[in-house]
Amino acid sequence: MRLPASQYSVLDAKKIERLDDDTFICYVGGLNFLGFVVEPVLTVSVIVQDRGPVVKLLDTKLQGSKTIMAANDRFGATMTNTVTWEGDEGSEIKQLCSETSIQVALEVPRWARVMPTSAIESTGSRVMQTVLNSAVPKFLKQLQKDYELWASGDDSRKPMGDGEL
């Protein structure tokens, strides 16, 4: 967990691309949102700290239809995912923990203003919670597998994901 980000496996080469030593692009995949397919592309940085890495969102771009891509100028997002290990220094048992904070601001398009703001907010919140409920456990399992390979002496840092992050 204290390895420099430059030595990290990209975990899933189908979904994650390394830009430099500590900056990555993550292709989330298609999500259904208000009848549209949205494909978020996240640029994140990884900051290594004593008890684990902190992943910070640097940029988000939406891919999809022209309507979806037009929304790129009408929203903003911040996200921090802090991954830590817990356990006594002398203990062989360690537990990975993840705390994720995400905020999204969106200018509601004129055509959607007929819907109550609360309906749009709750739909957006459910979509984001679904993504986090799926992606974070998969990410942690991949991180655990990568650590186990590294701890067994395999320092190849090969991606091992299946494109399902």
Disulfide bonds with the S-S distance in Angstrom:
none
